[in-house]
Amino acid sequence: MSYSGVISRGVRCPIIREGDNIKDIVIDSLSNLQIEIGQGFKDRDVIGITESVVARAYGNYVTVDEIANELDEKFGYLRTYILVYPIYSRNRFSMILKAIARSAGKVVIYMPPVDEVGNPSGVNRFTGINMKDYYTQLVNAEGKQCVIHECSFDPIQVPETAIVIYCGLHDYSDWQKNFADSDMMVTLADICSDRCEYGLLGSNKATDEKLKLFPSKETAQQLVDDIQKEILQRYNKHVEVMVYGDGCFKDPVGGIWEFADPVVSPAYTKGLDGTPNEIKIKAFADDKYRLYKGAELDAAIKSEVARKESNLKNNMASQGTTPRRYVDLLGSLMDLTSGSGDKGTPVVWIQNYFDNYSTE
């Protein structure tokens, strides 16, 4: 019996700059770690690279002025912009707001008490920042008027001369379809969409005048495929590779969802398609094999795991297991492992993820 379950390791890498060969950096860092711990790759290991360093390496940046100029070209200068339901984040939205204000004549923001990921519109208990005041100051600093409404948005009340920018992270496609006049509104995904399929969604503050965008799907997909191929050639091991953003999990104390990217993973190798197909061990131990003990119980559970159906959907044997995609589950694990501060581990190496209780 193997006593080792899932192992998730943060991989320390050099600081990655625009123009760096990220494929070589990832593989070399993994190779150095293998020497350090005396352990190599196994088939079906999973390698994750955080979206931030992928976008940085490929220079996927945009400036505040470039965003403002795009808005000017689309809608004209000094328009009234109505911003609907932005995320309340200095990192995620401040530079976007700055760019919109730079183009606008007036900015109106609809800010309900809590944003879609759980941040308060008033004083954030973790940062101490009053987000309503902060957003007002950003707009005013550009010499523009800012009006904040602490209520739900009603499209019927939109003036004919105003442009609505829907700032929601995850339901922007559905919201746009339901808007009466599509010429009067855009989503953040529509702005800078020539640089990235997600536009400004998933962007982060880089400097006071620059944002880092989410990686493009094409670029990220080529990277994960190339890393998988290189590791197979160099080590004769078939690993899976993904680019990951925020994992989709909720902080039980702060009540904040860690999911401010448009997707958990913009690109991954084919072996990460699908969802787990698992039985609930504790259900069998408590019910079907409740009279078994010791080696007899172990053997019975291993047998159940080994002969489980290839698709347990709608089968009560899987009750209580998590019905989420592999990339969403792995993305959460990677996000928690790497963190977003000063750990310096933008790559995560996961082993034994596809093993189970019957694995020898």
C-alpha positions as CSV (number, residue, x, y, z in Angstrom):
1,M,0.0,0.0,0.0
2,S,1.3,3.5,-0.9
3,Y,1.1,5.9,2.0
4,S,1.6,9.0,-0.1
5,G,-1.4,11.0,-1.2
6,V,-1.6,14.2,-3.2
7,I,1.6,16.3,-3.0
8,S,1.6,20.0,-4.1
9,R,4.9,21.8,-4.2
10,G,5.6,25.4,-4.9
11,V,8.5,25.8,-7.3
12,R,10.8,28.8,-6.8
13,C,11.8,30.5,-10.0
14,P,13.9,33.4,-11.1
15,I,12.0,36.7,-11.5
16,I,10.4,36.6,-14.9
17,R,10.6,39.6,-17.1
18,E,9.0,40.5,-20.4
19,G,10.7,38.7,-23.3
20,D,12.1,35.9,-21.1
21,N,11.8,32.3,-22.4
22,I,9.3,31.1,-19.9
23,K,9.2,27.5,-21.1
24,D,12.9,27.1,-20.4
25,I,12.6,28.9,-17.0
26,V,9.8,26.6,-15.9
27,I,11.5,23.3,-17.0
28,D,14.9,24.4,-15.6
29,S,13.4,25.4,-12.3
30,L,11.6,22.0,-12.1
31,S,14.8,20.2,-12.9
32,N,16.7,22.0,-10.1
33,L,14.0,21.2,-7.7
34,Q,14.2,17.5,-8.6
35,I,17.9,17.5,-7.8
36,E,17.2,19.3,-4.5
37,I,14.6,16.7,-3.3
38,G,16.0,13.7,-5.1
39,Q,12.8,12.9,-6.9
40,G,11.8,13.0,-10.5
41,F,8.7,13.3,-12.6
42,K,6.1,10.5,-12.7
43,D,3.5,10.0,-15.4
44,R,0.4,12.1,-14.9
45,D,2.1,14.6,-12.7
46,V,0.6,18.1,-13.1
47,I,2.5,21.3,-13.7
48,G,0.8,24.6,-13.2
49,I,2.1,28.1,-14.2
50,T,0.4,31.1,-12.8
51,E,-1.2,33.3,-15.5
52,S,0.6,36.4,-14.2
53,V,4.1,35.3,-15.2
54,V,2.8,34.0,-18.6
55,A,1.3,37.4,-19.4
56,R,4.5,39.1,-18.2
57,A,6.8,37.0,-20.2
58,Y,4.8,37.7,-23.4
59,G,4.5,41.4,-22.7
60,N,0.7,41.4,-22.4
61,Y,0.5,44.9,-20.9
62,V,-1.7,48.0,-21.7
63,T,-1.3,51.5,-20.4
64,V,-4.0,53.8,-18.9
65,D,-3.6,56.1,-21.9
66,E,-4.1,53.3,-24.4
67,I,-7.3,52.3,-22.7
68,A,-8.5,55.9,-22.6
69,N,-7.6,56.4,-26.3
70,E,-9.6,53.3,-27.2
71,L,-12.7,54.6,-25.4
72,D,-12.2,58.0,-27.1
73,E,-12.1,56.3,-30.5
74,K,-15.2,54.1,-29.9
75,F,-17.4,56.6,-28.1
76,G,-15.9,60.1,-28.3
77,Y,-14.2,62.2,-25.7
78,L,-15.9,63.4,-22.5
79,R,-18.9,61.1,-22.5
80,T,-20.8,60.1,-19.4
81,Y,-19.8,56.6,-18.4
82,I,-22.1,54.5,-16.2
83,L,-20.1,51.7,-14.5
84,V,-22.2,48.8,-13.3
85,Y,-21.1,46.5,-10.5
86,P,-17.3,46.8,-10.5
87,I,-15.2,44.6,-8.2
88,Y,-14.0,46.6,-5.2
89,S,-10.2,46.0,-5.5
90,R,-7.2,48.4,-5.7
91,N,-5.4,45.7,-7.6
92,R,-8.1,44.6,-10.0
93,F,-10.1,47.8,-10.8
94,S,-8.3,51.0,-9.8
95,M,-6.3,51.4,-13.1
96,I,-9.3,50.5,-15.2
97,L,-11.3,53.2,-13.4
98,K,-8.5,55.7,-13.9
99,A,-8.4,55.0,-17.6
100,I,-12.2,55.4,-18.0
101,A,-12.1,58.6,-16.0
102,R,-9.4,60.0,-18.2
103,S,-11.7,59.6,-21.2
104,A,-14.9,60.6,-19.5
105,G,-16.7,63.8,-18.8
106,K,-18.5,62.3,-15.9
107,V,-18.4,58.9,-14.2
108,V,-21.4,57.3,-12.5
109,I,-20.7,54.1,-10.5
110,Y,-23.3,51.6,-9.2
111,M,-21.8,50.1,-6.1
112,P,-24.1,47.7,-4.1
113,P,-22.9,47.0,-0.5
114,V,-21.0,43.9,-1.6
115,D,-19.4,43.1,-4.9
116,E,-19.7,39.7,-6.6
117,V,-16.7,38.2,-4.9
118,G,-17.6,39.4,-1.4
119,N,-15.7,42.7,-1.0
120,P,-17.6,45.5,0.8
121,S,-18.1,48.9,-0.9
122,G,-17.3,50.7,2.4
123,V,-14.3,50.0,4.6
124,N,-12.6,46.7,3.8
125,R,-11.8,45.0,7.1
126,F,-8.5,43.6,5.8
127,T,-7.1,46.7,4.0
128,G,-8.8,49.4,5.9
129,I,-9.6,51.2,2.6
130,N,-13.0,52.8,2.1
131,M,-13.6,51.7,-1.5
132,K,-16.3,54.3,-2.3
133,D,-14.0,57.1,-1.1
134,Y,-11.0,55.5,-3.0
135,Y,-12.9,55.3,-6.3
136,T,-14.2,58.8,-5.9
137,Q,-10.7,60.1,-5.3
138,L,-9.3,58.3,-8.4
139,V,-12.0,59.9,-10.6
140,N,-11.5,63.3,-9.1
141,A,-7.8,63.1,-9.5
142,E,-8.4,63.0,-13.3
143,G,-10.4,66.2,-13.0
144,K,-13.8,64.5,-13.5
145,Q,-17.0,64.3,-11.5
146,C,-17.8,61.0,-9.8
147,V,-21.4,60.0,-8.7
148,I,-21.9,56.8,-6.7
149,H,-25.2,55.0,-6.4
150,E,-25.5,52.4,-3.6
151,C,-28.3,50.5,-5.3
152,S,-29.1,48.2,-8.2
153,F,-28.8,49.4,-11.7
154,D,-31.9,50.1,-13.8
155,P,-31.2,50.3,-17.6
156,I,-34.4,52.3,-18.2
157,Q,-32.9,55.2,-16.3
158,V,-29.8,55.5,-18.6
159,P,-29.6,58.9,-20.4
160,E,-29.4,58.6,-24.2
161,T,-26.0,60.2,-24.2
162,A,-24.5,57.9,-21.6
163,I,-22.4,54.8,-22.2
164,V,-22.8,51.8,-19.9
165,I,-19.8,49.7,-19.0
166,Y,-20.8,46.4,-17.3
167,C,-17.9,45.5,-15.0
168,G,-19.0,42.1,-13.8
169,L,-16.4,39.3,-14.0
170,H,-18.2,36.2,-14.8
171,D,-21.7,36.8,-16.2
172,Y,-20.9,39.5,-18.7
173,S,-22.1,37.5,-21.8
174,D,-25.5,36.9,-20.4
175,W,-25.8,40.5,-19.2
176,Q,-25.0,41.9,-22.6
177,K,-27.6,39.8,-24.4
178,N,-30.3,41.1,-22.1
179,F,-29.4,44.8,-22.6
180,A,-31.9,46.6,-24.8
181,D,-29.5,48.7,-26.8
182,S,-26.1,47.1,-27.4
183,D,-24.8,50.2,-29.0
184,M,-25.1,52.0,-25.6
185,M,-23.1,49.5,-23.6
186,V,-19.9,47.4,-23.5
187,T,-18.4,45.0,-21.0
188,L,-14.8,45.0,-19.7
189,A,-14.3,42.0,-22.0
190,D,-14.9,44.3,-25.0
191,I,-12.2,46.8,-24.0
192,C,-8.7,45.8,-25.2
193,S,-10.2,42.6,-26.7
194,D,-7.7,42.9,-29.6
195,R,-4.9,42.1,-27.1
196,C,-6.7,39.3,-25.2
197,E,-10.0,37.4,-25.6
198,Y,-10.9,38.5,-22.1
199,G,-10.2,42.2,-22.6
200,L,-9.7,44.0,-19.3
201,L,-11.2,41.1,-17.3
202,G,-8.6,39.4,-15.1
203,S,-6.2,42.4,-15.5
204,N,-4.0,43.5,-12.6
205,K,-2.3,46.8,-11.7
206,A,1.3,46.7,-12.8
207,T,2.3,50.3,-12.2
208,D,0.3,53.6,-11.6
209,E,0.0,53.9,-15.4
210,K,0.0,50.3,-16.6
211,L,-2.1,47.1,-16.3
212,K,-1.1,43.5,-17.0
213,L,-3.8,41.6,-18.9
214,F,-4.8,38.0,-18.8
215,P,-2.8,35.7,-21.1
216,S,-4.3,35.1,-24.5
217,K,-5.7,31.5,-25.0
218,E,-3.5,30.9,-28.0
219,T,-0.3,31.9,-26.3
220,A,-1.1,30.0,-23.2
221,Q,-2.1,26.9,-25.0
222,Q,1.1,26.8,-27.1
223,L,3.1,27.2,-23.9
224,V,1.5,24.2,-22.0
225,D,1.7,22.0,-25.1
226,D,5.4,22.9,-25.6
227,I,6.2,22.2,-21.9
228,Q,4.4,18.8,-22.0
229,K,6.3,17.9,-25.2
230,E,9.7,19.0,-23.9
231,I,9.3,17.0,-20.6
232,L,8.3,13.9,-22.5
233,Q,11.4,14.2,-24.8
234,R,13.8,15.0,-22.0
235,Y,12.5,12.7,-19.2
236,N,10.2,10.2,-21.0
237,K,7.3,11.1,-18.7
238,H,3.9,12.2,-19.8
239,V,2.8,15.1,-17.5
240,E,-0.2,17.4,-17.7
241,V,0.3,21.2,-17.8
242,M,-2.0,24.1,-17.2
243,V,-1.9,27.9,-16.8
244,Y,-3.9,28.9,-13.7
245,G,-5.4,32.0,-12.3
246,D,-7.5,32.5,-9.2
247,G,-8.9,29.2,-7.8
248,C,-12.6,29.2,-7.1
249,F,-12.8,28.9,-3.3
250,K,-14.3,31.0,-0.6
251,D,-12.6,32.3,2.6
252,P,-14.9,31.1,5.4
253,V,-13.8,33.9,7.8
254,G,-13.7,36.9,5.5
255,G,-16.4,35.6,3.2
256,I,-14.5,36.6,0.1
257,W,-14.4,34.5,-3.1
258,E,-11.0,34.0,-4.5
259,F,-12.2,34.1,-8.1
260,A,-11.5,37.5,-9.7
261,D,-10.3,36.1,-13.0
262,P,-12.7,35.3,-15.9
263,V,-11.7,31.6,-15.8
264,V,-9.6,29.5,-13.5
265,S,-7.5,28.2,-16.4
266,P,-7.2,29.7,-19.9
267,A,-5.2,26.8,-21.3
268,Y,-4.4,23.2,-20.3
269,T,-3.3,19.9,-21.9
270,K,-5.9,17.5,-23.1
271,G,-5.5,15.0,-20.2
272,L,-7.0,17.6,-17.8
273,D,-10.4,17.6,-19.6
274,G,-13.2,16.2,-17.5
275,T,-14.3,15.8,-13.9
276,P,-13.3,13.3,-11.2
277,N,-15.0,9.9,-11.2
278,E,-14.8,8.9,-7.5
279,I,-16.8,6.9,-5.0
280,K,-17.3,8.2,-1.5
281,I,-15.1,5.9,0.7
282,K,-16.7,7.0,4.0
283,A,-20.2,6.1,2.7
284,F,-19.1,2.5,2.0
285,A,-17.2,2.3,5.3
286,D,-20.3,3.5,7.2
287,D,-22.9,1.5,5.4
288,K,-22.1,-1.5,3.1
289,Y,-18.9,-2.5,5.0
290,R,-19.9,-1.3,8.5
291,L,-19.2,-4.8,10.0
292,Y,-15.8,-5.1,8.4
293,K,-12.5,-4.3,10.2
294,G,-8.8,-4.1,9.6
295,A,-7.3,-5.8,6.6
296,E,-10.8,-7.1,5.5
297,L,-12.2,-3.6,5.4
298,D,-9.1,-2.3,3.5
299,A,-9.4,-5.0,0.9
300,A,-13.2,-4.5,0.5
301,I,-12.8,-0.7,-0.1
302,K,-9.8,-1.2,-2.5
303,S,-11.9,-3.6,-4.4
304,E,-14.8,-1.1,-4.7
305,V,-12.4,1.6,-5.9
306,A,-10.7,-0.6,-8.4
307,R,-13.9,-1.9,-10.0
308,K,-15.9,1.4,-9.9
309,E,-17.8,2.3,-13.1
310,S,-16.0,4.4,-15.7
311,N,-18.8,7.0,-15.3
312,L,-20.4,7.4,-11.9
313,K,-22.7,10.3,-12.9
314,N,-26.2,9.7,-11.4
315,N,-24.8,6.8,-9.4
316,M,-25.3,7.0,-5.7
317,A,-21.8,5.6,-5.1
318,S,-20.5,9.1,-5.9
319,Q,-22.8,11.0,-3.6
320,G,-21.0,13.7,-1.7
321,T,-18.1,14.0,-4.1
322,T,-17.3,17.3,-5.7
323,P,-18.9,17.8,-9.1
324,R,-16.2,20.2,-10.5
325,R,-13.8,20.1,-13.4
326,Y,-10.2,18.9,-12.9
327,V,-8.8,22.3,-13.9
328,D,-11.1,24.1,-11.4
329,L,-10.1,21.8,-8.5
330,L,-6.4,21.8,-9.5
331,G,-6.5,25.6,-10.0
332,S,-7.7,26.1,-6.4
333,L,-5.0,23.8,-5.1
334,M,-2.3,25.6,-7.1
335,D,-3.6,29.1,-6.1
336,L,-3.5,28.1,-2.4
337,T,0.0,26.6,-2.8
338,S,1.6,29.5,-4.7
339,G,-0.1,32.4,-3.0
340,S,0.2,35.9,-4.5
341,G,2.7,37.6,-2.2
342,D,6.4,37.0,-1.7
343,K,6.8,33.2,-1.8
344,G,8.3,33.4,-5.3
345,T,6.7,30.2,-6.4
346,P,4.8,30.9,-9.7
347,V,5.0,27.3,-10.7
348,V,3.4,24.4,-8.9
349,W,4.2,20.7,-9.2
350,I,1.5,18.3,-8.2
351,Q,2.0,14.5,-7.8
352,N,-0.3,11.6,-7.1
353,Y,-3.4,13.6,-8.0
354,F,-4.9,10.9,-10.1
355,D,-4.0,8.0,-7.7
356,N,-6.6,6.6,-5.3
357,Y,-6.9,4.2,-2.4
358,S,-6.4,1.1,-4.6
359,T,-3.0,2.5,-6.0
360,E,-0.1,0.3,-5.0
